[in-house]
Amino acid sequence: MRIQPNSFAFNLMLGLLASLPTFGIDMVLPSLSATGADLGATPAEAGLTMSVYLLSLGATLLLYGPISDRLGRKPIIAFGCVLVVVASFGCIFAASLPQLLFFRALQGAGASAPGIAAIAIVSDLFDGEAASARMANVVMAVNVVPMIAPTVGAALLAFSNWRAIYLVPVAGALVLLAALRGLAESARIDPDVRSGAAAVARDYLRVLRHPVCMGHILCNAAAAGAVFAYITGSSLFFINALGLSPYQYGLIFGSSSLSVMAGTRINRVLDGWRLSSTQLIAAGLAVSTILATILLVMALAGGKSAVVVVLVMIGVALSFGLISPHAMKEALHTMPEIAGSISGAMTFVQMVGAGASSALVALLFDGHSAFSMAVVMLAFCLLAITAYIGVVVPAKRFVPAA
C-alpha cells in the first residue's frame, strides 16, 4: 500500500523521520545521574553520552546528504533505522561507561539519516507554499519531542530504570522500517552523477559558494543557537537558581515547547496572506531579538522572574517556528538537484550552532541568574540578523539564484 505525499500517513511518517534524532537527546536528559550511578561514573562523566551522540549525529550528516542524492532517500533511512535499533540495544545492555559511549556514538550515526532524509524528501516533492507548509510540519515534529520527552523519560526512569529509555528509539525505528515499504523513492537520481569523494566535495563547495544558500544556512543555525540557549539555560535557571524539581522543570519546558507548534500554525496562516519568506524571517528575527534584550535587562537588574523567563522562552521558540521553515525552503530552493547535500550542511551547521550555544551558556552560568542564557541568546539573535542582512539580502539583489 503506497503512502501518498498529500496523505495524513505521509505527514506522520515525515514527522517521525524528522524527530527520531531528538529521541536520543531530550528523553535521556533526566537519566544522566542514574546512568552515572549505575555504571560507576559521575553525572558529568555520564553527560559525555550526550556529547558523543551529538558529535556523531552532526558528523555523519555530511556523509548522508550527498549519499542520498546519489543512492536515494530510502536506502539511508533503512540503514539509519537498523543502526539505531542495534545501537539502542547496545546501550540497554552496556556494562560500563565506555561501552555506553560507543553505542551512543553509533546511535547518533544512525539517527541522523532519517532526520536529514525528511528535509530532502520535502524538497524533492514540494515547491512554494506547499514546501513551506511541509517544512513547518518538520520543524513542529522536531519540537514536539522536546515538549514531551523529558516527562516521558522521567516516567520511565521512575517505573523502571535508565535502560528502558533506550527502547523508545527502537520502537520509532521499527515503525519507520515497517512504513518504508509503502514510501516511493522521492530522489531524482542521475545514474551519470559520480559518487566519489571528489564529487561530494564539489557539491559542498557549491553550497559554500552560493551566498543565498549559505546565508540562510547561517541564519537558521544562529536562530537555533538562540533556542538552545534557552534549552540549556532554562534547566540551569529553574533547577539550580530557583530550586525546582526536574519534574516541575519538565512540565514548564514542555509547555513552552508548544510555542514552536504555534509558530508553525502561524506560518500557515501567514502563508495564506501571501507574505514572503523575507517578511516572515524578518518578523521572527525581530521578535526573538527584542525578547532576548528584555531578558538580558532583567538579568542585569538582578531580577529572577520565572514568568518573564517563560514568556521569553515561548516567544523565542515561536520565532524559530517562523524562521526555520522558510530558511530551509529558501536554502533548498537554490540548488534542488543537491538537496541532500544542502540538508546535510544545514543540519550540521545547526548542530554546531546549538552545541556552541549550549556550551557558552553552561560556561557563563553564575549559579543564580538568567544572565548566561540571556546574553548568549541575544548574541545568537544578532548573529542571525547579521547573516540575513549581511549575506542573504545583498546576495538576492546582485546574485541570481541557481
C-alpha positions as CSV (number, residue, x, y, z in Angstrom):
1,M,0.0,0.0,0.0
2,R,1.6,3.3,-1.2
3,I,1.8,6.3,1.2
4,Q,0.6,9.3,-0.9
5,P,2.5,12.6,-0.4
6,N,-0.6,14.5,0.5
7,S,-1.9,12.0,3.0
8,F,-2.0,12.1,6.8
9,A,0.1,8.9,6.8
10,F,2.8,10.7,4.8
11,N,2.8,13.7,7.2
12,L,3.0,11.3,10.2
13,M,5.9,9.5,8.7
14,L,7.7,12.7,7.8
15,G,7.3,13.9,11.4
16,L,8.7,10.6,12.7
17,L,11.7,10.8,10.4
18,A,12.4,14.3,11.5
19,S,12.0,13.7,15.2
20,L,13.9,10.4,15.5
21,P,17.3,12.1,16.1
22,T,15.8,14.1,19.1
23,F,14.6,10.9,20.8
24,G,18.2,10.4,21.8
25,I,18.7,13.9,23.2
26,D,15.7,15.1,25.3
27,M,14.5,11.7,26.6
28,V,17.9,10.8,28.0
29,L,18.3,14.1,29.9
30,P,16.5,13.1,33.2
31,S,18.5,9.8,33.4
32,L,22.1,11.1,33.4
33,S,22.6,11.0,37.2
34,A,21.0,7.5,37.4
35,T,23.1,6.3,34.5
36,G,26.3,7.5,36.1
37,A,25.4,5.9,39.4
38,D,24.7,2.6,37.8
39,L,27.8,2.5,35.8
40,G,30.2,3.8,38.4
41,A,30.6,7.3,36.8
42,T,29.9,10.8,37.9
43,P,26.9,12.7,36.4
44,A,29.5,14.9,34.5
45,E,31.0,11.7,33.0
46,A,27.6,10.4,32.2
47,G,27.0,13.7,30.4
48,L,29.5,12.6,27.8
49,T,26.8,10.3,26.4
50,M,25.1,13.5,25.1
51,S,28.4,14.9,23.7
52,V,29.3,11.8,21.7
53,Y,25.7,11.4,20.4
54,L,25.6,15.0,19.2
55,L,29.1,14.8,17.6
56,S,28.3,11.6,15.8
57,L,24.9,12.9,14.7
58,G,26.5,16.1,13.3
59,A,29.5,14.5,11.6
60,T,27.5,11.8,9.8
61,L,25.1,14.3,8.4
62,L,27.8,15.4,6.0
63,L,28.0,11.9,4.6
64,Y,24.3,11.0,4.4
65,G,23.4,14.1,2.4
66,P,25.4,13.5,-0.8
67,I,24.9,9.7,-0.5
68,S,21.2,10.2,-0.5
69,D,21.5,12.4,-3.6
70,R,23.2,9.5,-5.4
71,L,21.5,6.4,-4.0
72,G,18.2,7.7,-2.9
73,R,16.4,8.6,0.4
74,K,15.1,5.2,1.2
75,P,18.4,3.3,1.4
76,I,19.8,5.8,4.0
77,I,16.6,5.7,6.0
78,A,16.7,1.9,6.2
79,F,20.4,1.9,7.1
80,G,20.0,4.5,9.8
81,C,17.0,2.8,11.4
82,V,18.8,-0.6,11.5
83,L,21.8,1.1,13.1
84,V,19.5,2.9,15.7
85,V,18.0,-0.5,16.7
86,V,21.3,-2.2,17.0
87,A,22.9,0.7,18.9
88,S,20.0,1.2,21.2
89,F,20.1,-2.4,22.3
90,G,23.8,-2.0,22.8
91,C,23.0,1.0,25.2
92,I,20.5,-1.1,27.0
93,F,23.0,-3.9,27.7
94,A,26.1,-1.7,28.3
95,A,28.0,-2.8,31.3
96,S,30.4,0.2,31.5
97,L,30.5,3.8,30.6
98,P,33.0,3.3,27.7
99,Q,30.6,0.7,26.2
100,L,27.7,3.1,26.6
101,L,29.6,5.9,24.9
102,F,30.5,3.6,22.0
103,F,26.9,2.6,21.4
104,R,25.7,6.2,21.9
105,A,28.0,7.3,19.1
106,L,26.6,4.5,16.8
107,Q,23.1,5.6,17.8
108,G,23.8,9.2,16.8
109,A,25.2,8.0,13.5
110,G,22.1,6.0,12.8
111,A,19.6,8.6,13.9
112,S,21.0,11.4,11.7
113,A,20.0,9.5,8.5
114,P,16.2,9.7,8.9
115,G,16.4,13.3,10.1
116,I,18.2,14.5,7.0
117,A,16.0,12.4,4.7
118,A,12.9,14.2,6.0
119,I,14.2,17.6,4.8
120,A,15.4,16.3,1.5
121,I,12.1,14.5,0.8
122,V,10.2,17.7,1.2
123,S,12.5,19.4,-1.3
124,D,12.0,16.5,-3.7
125,L,8.3,16.6,-3.7
126,F,7.0,20.1,-3.0
127,D,7.5,23.7,-4.1
128,G,6.4,27.1,-2.9
129,E,3.7,27.3,-0.2
130,A,3.3,23.5,-0.1
131,A,7.1,23.2,0.7
132,S,6.8,25.9,3.4
133,A,3.9,24.0,4.9
134,R,5.7,20.7,4.9
135,M,8.9,22.3,6.3
136,A,6.7,23.8,9.1
137,N,5.5,20.3,9.9
138,V,9.1,19.1,10.1
139,V,10.0,21.8,12.5
140,M,6.9,21.2,14.5
141,A,7.7,17.4,14.7
142,V,11.2,18.1,15.9
143,N,9.9,20.3,18.6
144,V,7.1,18.1,19.8
145,V,9.7,15.6,21.1
146,P,11.3,18.1,23.5
147,M,7.8,19.0,24.6
148,I,7.1,15.5,25.9
149,A,10.4,13.7,26.0
150,P,11.8,14.8,29.4
151,T,8.5,13.9,31.1
152,V,8.4,10.5,29.4
153,G,12.0,9.9,30.2
154,A,11.4,10.8,33.9
155,A,8.3,8.5,34.0
156,L,10.3,5.5,32.5
157,L,13.1,6.2,35.0
158,A,10.6,6.2,37.9
159,F,8.8,3.0,36.9
160,S,11.8,1.0,35.6
161,N,15.4,2.3,35.1
162,W,17.5,4.3,32.7
163,R,18.0,1.4,30.3
164,A,14.2,1.3,29.5
165,I,14.5,4.8,27.9
166,Y,16.5,3.4,25.0
167,L,13.6,1.2,24.0
168,V,11.8,4.3,22.7
169,P,14.1,5.0,19.7
170,V,14.0,1.2,19.0
171,A,10.2,1.5,18.6
172,G,10.4,4.6,16.4
173,A,13.0,3.0,14.1
174,L,11.0,-0.2,13.8
175,V,7.8,1.7,12.9
176,L,9.8,3.6,10.2
177,L,11.2,0.4,8.8
178,A,7.7,-1.1,8.5
179,A,6.3,2.0,6.9
180,L,9.2,2.4,4.5
181,R,7.8,-0.3,2.2
182,G,4.9,2.0,1.3
183,L,7.1,5.0,0.6
184,A,8.1,5.7,-3.0
185,E,11.6,6.9,-3.7
186,S,11.5,10.7,-4.0
187,A,15.0,11.5,-5.1
188,R,15.6,12.2,-8.8
189,I,18.7,10.1,-9.2
190,D,21.0,10.7,-12.1
191,P,22.9,7.5,-12.9
192,D,25.7,9.5,-14.6
193,V,26.5,11.5,-11.4
194,R,29.7,10.4,-9.8
195,S,29.7,9.5,-6.2
196,G,33.4,9.6,-5.2
197,A,34.9,11.8,-2.5
198,A,35.8,14.5,-5.1
199,A,32.2,14.7,-6.3
200,V,30.9,15.0,-2.8
201,A,33.5,17.8,-2.0
202,R,32.4,19.6,-5.2
203,D,28.8,19.6,-4.0
204,Y,29.7,21.1,-0.7
205,L,31.9,23.6,-2.4
206,R,28.9,24.7,-4.4
207,V,26.9,25.1,-1.2
208,L,29.7,27.2,0.4
209,R,30.0,29.4,-2.7
210,H,26.3,30.1,-3.0
211,P,25.6,33.2,-0.8
212,V,21.9,32.9,-0.7
213,C,22.1,29.2,0.3
214,M,24.8,29.8,2.9
215,G,23.2,32.9,4.2
216,H,20.0,31.0,5.0
217,I,22.0,28.1,6.5
218,L,23.9,30.5,8.8
219,C,20.7,32.4,9.7
220,N,18.9,29.2,10.6
221,A,21.8,27.9,12.7
222,A,22.1,31.1,14.6
223,A,18.3,31.1,15.3
224,A,18.7,27.5,16.5
225,G,21.5,28.7,18.8
226,A,19.2,31.2,20.4
227,V,16.7,28.4,21.1
228,F,19.4,26.1,22.5
229,A,20.4,28.9,24.8
230,Y,17.1,28.7,26.5
231,I,17.1,24.8,26.3
232,T,20.3,24.7,28.3
233,G,19.9,27.9,30.3
234,S,16.3,27.3,31.4
235,S,17.4,24.0,33.0
236,L,20.2,25.7,34.9
237,F,17.9,28.7,35.9
238,F,14.8,26.8,37.0
239,I,16.6,23.8,38.7
240,N,19.8,25.4,40.1
241,A,18.8,29.1,40.6
242,L,15.1,28.6,41.6
243,G,15.3,25.1,43.1
244,L,12.5,23.5,41.1
245,S,12.5,19.7,40.7
246,P,13.3,18.1,37.4
247,Y,9.7,17.1,37.1
248,Q,8.5,20.6,37.6
249,Y,11.0,21.9,35.1
250,G,9.9,19.2,32.6
251,L,6.3,20.5,32.7
252,I,7.5,24.1,32.2
253,F,9.8,23.2,29.4
254,G,7.2,21.0,27.7
255,S,4.6,23.7,27.9
256,S,6.9,26.3,26.4
257,S,7.7,24.0,23.5
258,L,4.1,24.3,22.4
259,S,5.0,27.7,21.2
260,V,7.0,26.2,18.3
261,M,3.9,24.4,17.2
262,A,2.1,27.7,17.5
263,G,4.8,29.2,15.3
264,T,4.2,26.6,12.6
265,R,0.5,27.2,12.7
266,I,1.0,30.9,12.4
267,N,3.2,30.2,9.4
268,R,0.3,28.5,7.6
269,V,-2.0,31.5,8.3
270,L,0.6,34.0,7.1
271,D,1.3,31.9,4.0
272,G,-2.3,32.4,3.2
273,W,-1.8,36.1,3.4
274,R,0.9,35.8,0.7
275,L,3.6,37.2,2.9
276,S,7.1,36.4,1.6
277,S,9.8,34.3,3.3
278,T,11.8,37.5,3.7
279,Q,9.0,39.2,5.7
280,L,8.4,36.1,7.9
281,I,12.0,35.6,8.6
282,A,12.5,39.3,9.4
283,A,9.5,39.2,11.8
284,G,10.8,36.2,13.6
285,L,14.3,37.7,14.0
286,A,12.9,41.0,15.3
287,V,10.6,39.3,17.9
288,S,13.4,37.0,19.2
289,T,15.9,39.8,19.4
290,I,13.6,42.1,21.3
291,L,12.7,39.3,23.8
292,A,16.3,38.3,24.4
293,T,17.1,42.0,25.1
294,I,14.3,42.2,27.7
295,L,15.6,39.0,29.4
296,L,19.2,40.5,29.5
297,V,17.9,43.7,31.0
298,M,16.1,41.7,33.7
299,A,19.2,39.6,34.5
300,L,21.4,42.7,34.7
301,A,18.9,44.3,37.1
302,G,19.1,41.2,39.3
303,G,15.6,40.0,38.6
304,K,14.6,36.3,38.8
305,S,11.0,36.4,37.4
306,A,10.1,32.9,36.3
307,V,7.1,34.5,34.4
308,V,9.5,36.7,32.3
309,V,11.8,33.7,31.5
310,V,8.9,31.5,30.4
311,L,7.4,34.3,28.2
312,V,10.8,34.8,26.6
313,M,11.2,31.1,26.1
314,I,7.8,30.9,24.4
315,G,8.5,33.9,22.2
316,V,11.9,32.8,21.1
317,A,10.6,29.3,20.3
318,L,7.7,30.7,18.4
319,S,10.0,32.9,16.4
320,F,12.1,29.9,15.5
321,G,8.9,28.3,14.3
322,L,8.6,31.2,11.9
323,I,12.2,31.5,10.8
324,S,13.4,27.9,10.3
325,P,10.8,26.5,7.8
326,H,11.4,29.5,5.4
327,A,15.2,29.5,5.8
328,M,15.2,25.7,5.0
329,K,12.9,26.2,2.0
330,E,14.9,29.1,0.6
331,A,18.2,27.3,1.0
332,L,17.0,24.1,-0.7
333,H,15.4,26.1,-3.5
334,T,18.7,27.4,-4.7
335,M,20.1,24.1,-5.9
336,P,17.3,21.4,-5.7
337,E,19.5,18.8,-7.5
338,I,21.8,18.6,-4.4
339,A,19.0,18.8,-1.8
340,G,20.7,16.1,0.2
341,S,24.0,17.9,0.4
342,I,22.3,21.2,1.4
343,S,20.2,19.4,4.0
344,G,23.4,17.8,5.4
345,A,25.2,21.1,5.5
346,M,22.2,23.0,7.0
347,T,21.7,20.4,9.8
348,F,25.4,20.1,10.5
349,V,25.9,23.8,10.9
350,Q,22.7,24.0,13.0
351,M,24.2,21.3,15.3
352,V,27.4,23.3,15.6
353,G,25.4,26.4,16.5
354,A,23.3,24.6,19.0
355,G,26.4,23.0,20.6
356,A,28.3,26.2,20.8
357,S,25.3,28.0,22.4
358,S,24.8,25.3,25.0
359,A,28.5,25.2,25.9
360,L,28.6,29.0,26.3
361,V,25.5,29.1,28.5
362,A,26.9,26.4,30.8
363,L,30.4,28.1,30.9
364,L,29.0,31.5,31.7
365,F,26.3,30.4,34.2
366,D,26.8,32.2,37.6
367,G,24.7,29.8,39.6
368,H,21.9,32.2,40.5
369,S,20.6,34.2,37.5
370,A,19.5,34.0,33.9
371,F,22.4,36.2,32.7
372,S,24.2,33.5,30.7
373,M,21.0,32.4,29.0
374,A,20.1,36.0,28.1
375,V,23.5,37.1,26.8
376,V,24.1,34.0,24.7
377,M,20.5,34.2,23.4
378,L,20.9,37.8,22.4
379,A,24.3,37.2,20.8
380,F,22.9,34.4,18.6
381,C,19.9,36.5,17.6
382,L,22.3,39.2,16.5
383,L,24.3,36.7,14.6
384,A,21.1,35.5,12.8
385,I,20.3,39.1,11.8
386,T,23.8,39.7,10.6
387,A,23.7,36.5,8.4
388,Y,20.4,37.5,6.9
389,I,21.1,41.2,6.4
390,G,24.8,40.9,5.6
391,V,24.7,37.9,3.4
392,V,21.2,36.9,2.1
393,V,19.8,40.4,1.4
394,P,22.8,41.6,-0.7
395,A,23.1,38.3,-2.5
396,K,19.4,38.3,-3.5
397,R,19.9,41.8,-5.0
398,F,23.0,41.0,-7.0
399,V,23.4,37.3,-7.4
400,P,20.7,35.3,-9.3
401,A,19.5,32.1,-7.7
402,A,21.0,28.9,-9.3
